[in-house]
Amino acid sequence: MTTQKFMGKGQLIERLAAQVGNRDTAIKILQERGHLKADGKTFTAEGAKRNNMTAEERAKDRAATRSDKKPEAFKYNPKTNRATLRK
């Protein structure tokens, strides 16, 4: 899977581009989310925070936000890019 190459910190744009098919679409999505400024190169404060997370940390953060639990309460599956509650 192409996105498996971009799992580390500082690879937010590259990972999303691999997921959606091209860099321009990824930049547009990140601008709509408020993670990139209009120039398409500069991260907002929130975008810089997300870009400084690994794919695992972002997945756990998404799951924690949805459930009001701490990110540590989740385990990550890199094949699905999802975090599920630990048992």
Secondary structure in CASP SS format (residue, H / E / C, confidence):
PFRMAT SS
TARGET T0000
AUTHOR 0000-0000-0000
METHOD secondary structure of the structure
MODEL  1
M C 1.00
T H 1.00
T H 1.00
Q H 1.00
K H 1.00
F C 1.00
M C 1.00
G C 1.00
K C 1.00
G C 1.00
Q C 1.00
L H 1.00
I H 1.00
E H 1.00
R H 1.00
L H 1.00
A H 1.00
A H 1.00
Q H 1.00
V H 1.00
G C 1.00
N C 1.00
R H 1.00
D H 1.00
T H 1.00
A H 1.00
I H 1.00
K H 1.00
I H 1.00
L H 1.00
Q H 1.00
E H 1.00
R H 1.00
G C 1.00
H C 1.00
L E 1.00
K C 1.00
A C 1.00
D C 1.00
G C 1.00
K C 1.00
T C 1.00
F E 1.00
T C 1.00
A H 1.00
E H 1.00
G H 1.00
A H 1.00
K H 1.00
R H 1.00
N H 1.00
N C 1.00
M C 1.00
T C 1.00
A H 1.00
E H 1.00
E H 1.00
R H 1.00
A H 1.00
K H 1.00
D H 1.00
R H 1.00
A H 1.00
A H 1.00
T H 1.00
R H 1.00
S H 1.00
D C 1.00
K C 1.00
K C 1.00
P H 1.00
E H 1.00
A H 1.00
F E 1.00
K E 1.00
Y E 1.00
N E 1.00
P C 1.00
K C 1.00
T C 1.00
N C 1.00
R E 1.00
A E 1.00
T E 1.00
L E 1.00
R C 1.00
K C 1.00
END
